[in-house]
Amino acid sequence: MNCASPDGAPVVAIAVCYNGSLDVGEKVLRPLREFGPPLADQIRPIAYRDMQTLLDAATVRGRRYYIKSSFIQSISDDAIDTLIARFATVPSPFTLMFFQQLGNAANRVDVGQTAFSHRHELYEWGCLSSWLDPAADGVNIRWTRDLAEAMQPFSSGGAYITQMGVEAEEGAERIKAAYGPNYERLAALKNTYDPTNLFRHNQNIRPTL
């Protein structure tokens, strides 16, 4: 995760979770801890529910937010270089970029078992832009959109639907791609339960009737 320290210096943070034996967990994490001296090491045994709050400090109530992300199959040097170069011009010190590891258990679920279809993806890249002044909406949103455009060559085409804008911004095809091969099945449900498209103020699935 690429972000800024409290004094504004650019830093990289690594958030990890190991669910299992503490002794085995220490062995798994040893290469990470031996890589180099960190500014801070807060890795420790915690309750699972506390693990779910680790990033709460990045989403403080009252700030302005805008997010862009997409799935990728590998974290290439070019992708990393693009993020580093773009972060040098970030307009807000509260903005962060991230890679999230996927795969594992998610890969073992069949594509058609749930609405989420991107079971083969291995990573997600994203940028959560955050700022304080509503007057700065334009510059921060524009910067985030430009970053997403620069990262498009590394994308595998899909994205988490909950981290996308509404259809008016994203376009119907990008919304459809986020649902992947399950879109037509979901559209059939829409035809049955919402044929008039009443519930449309989100990442909309249009009825086909």
Secondary structure by P-SEA (a helix, b strand, c coil): ccccccccccbbbbbbbbcccaaaaaaaaccccccccccccccccccaaaaaacccccccccccccccccccccccaaaaaaaaaaaaacccccbbbbbbbbccccccccccccccccccccbbbbbbcccccccaaaaaaaaaaaaaaaaccccccccccccccccccccaaaaaaaaccaaaaaaaaaaaccccccccccccccccc
